[in-house]
Amino acid sequence: MSKLDLSRDFIPVKIAVLTISDTRSLSDDKSGDLLAAKLTEAGHILVKREITQDDVDKITKNVTVSILDTNIDVVISTGGTGLTGRDVTPEAFRSVFDKEIEGFGEMFRYLSFQKIGTSTLQSRAVAGVAGGTYLFALPGSPSACRDAWDDLLVHQLDYRHRPCNFVEIMPRLLEAGVASR
């Protein structure tokens, strides 16, 4: 079973929060606010917070800029993961992935199913790695962001989490065969 190994020091991760929306602004972005609060409460560093329109090219450009920024370890986006015509976040993220973390979307939907039942089928949450940066695309609802953070990300972005976590393998993400920054 997973647990925290308190003999290990916490290592803060540098995170960018990206809200994908044609209608939100920083003043009414509840999901972005929630993620920013959760990650800073956990001890991580909020490096950047932005809103980007539901447009593949704009999302891809913003994510690529974050991947190239050596001051960003993780990008967490919220919004644009549904089924409508403007929901293009998974396509944008997948276009830059070096590797997809399939288990993230699977686990998110499993946990979500326990709360919202079959409605979780409408979520296309995805995660991957590109240029040594972790990328997570979450749905736009605050409850989905809370669930993703509280049930998955807070654990995997904590170096003390055992038996393994994303932080401890960060130095190895740029090994041969994976694109570099």
N, C-alpha and C positions, 0 to 999 in steps of 0.2 A: 504494500500500500504506500502511497505517496505521503511525504512528510517534510517538514522543514528541518534542516540540519543546522542548528543554531551555533555549531562550532565553526561554521563558515561565515565570513563577513558578507553583508549585503553589498552588491555592486549595482549602483544606479545605472540605468540605461537611458540613452538620449533618444527621445521620441518626438516625432512630428504627428500632429493630428490634422487630418484633411477631411473636411466635410464636402460631400458631393451633392450639390443641390442647385436648382435653378431659382429657388424661392427663398432660401435662408440667407441670413446675414449673421455676423458674429453676435449681434445683439439678441437674436432669437434662436440661436443654435443650441437647443437643449441637449442633443446627443454629444456634440462637440464639447459643451460645458461639462457634461458628466464624465467623459473620457479624460479631459484635462484634469478635473478634480481627482478622479480615481488614481491616475498615474502619479500625480504629485503627492497625494496622500500616501501612496505606497513607497515613496522615496525616489522615484524616477525624475528625470529632468525633461520638462516640456521645452523643446527647442524651437518649435514652429507650430503655428496654428493658422490654417487658411481655409477659405471656401473656394471651391472650384465648380464650375458648371458641369452639368451632365453632358459631357462631350468627350468622346474617346481621345481625341488629340490633346485637349486641354488637360485631361486627367493624366494621360501618358506623359506629357511634358512635365507636369508638376511632380509626379512620382519619380521620373528620371532625374530631375534636379535634386530631389531628396536623396536618391541613391548615390549620386555623385558627391553629395555633401558629406565629407568625412566626419562632420559633427552630428550626424544622424545615424542611429543604429537601427531604428524601427520606425515604420510608417503605419499608422492605424487610420483607416478611413472609415467614414460612416455615410451610408446612403448609396443609392444607385445599384443595389444588388437584387432588385426585384425582377419582375417579368415584363414591365411595360417597355415601350419603344425607347424611352429616354434612359432606362436603366442599363448602363453600359460599363459600370465599374469593373465587373469580373473580366470583361473583354480587354479593357485597358490594362489591368494588372497582369493578366496572363501574357500579354504581348511583351512584357519586360521581364517576366520570371526567368531565372536560370533553372530553378527547380520549384515545382509546386509542392506544398505541404498538404496533400490530399486529406490527411487525417483531421486537419483543423475544421474544414467544412463539414466533414462527416460527424465529428464530435459536437460541433455547434448545433447541427440539426438534431442530433440525438438528444442533447440537453434541452433544446427548444421544444422538441416534441413533447417532453414531459410537462411543459407549461402551456403550450398553445395547440397541442395536438397536430393534426394533419396540415394545419395552416403553415407549418414550417416548410412544407414542400415549395412554397413560394420564395424561400430564401436561397440565394446563390452566393452565400458568404464563401470567400476563398482566402487562401494564404499562400505565400511562397517566399523565396529568397532571390534577390537580384543584387549583384555586385557587393555581396557581403551584408546586405541590408534586409531585415525581415519586413515583409509587407502583409498586412492584414486588412481585408475589406469586409466590413461589418454592415449589417442592415442599418437603416436610418432611424429606427425607433429607439428612444432612450432605454426601454426595457431590454431590447436585444443587445444594445451596447453594454448595459449593466451585466447581463447574463454572460456575454463573451468575456468581459473583464473579470468578473467575480469567479466564474467557473473554469476559465481556461487561462487567460493571459496573465493574471496576477501570479499564477503559479509558474508558468513556463518562462516568465520574464524575471524570475527571482532565482539568483544563483544558488541560494540555499535549498531550493526544492530538490528533493530526492525521489526516485533514483536518478533522474536526469532532468535537464532543462535546456531551453534555447540559449541562455546566456553562456553556459560553459563551453558550448561549441562555436560561439561567435568567432574566436580567433582562427578557426579552421574553415570558415565559410569561403575563404578565398584560395583554397588549395587548388592545385592544378586541375584543369578541366572545368572550372567555374569562372565566369567573367569577373574581372577585377574592377575596382574603383578607379 
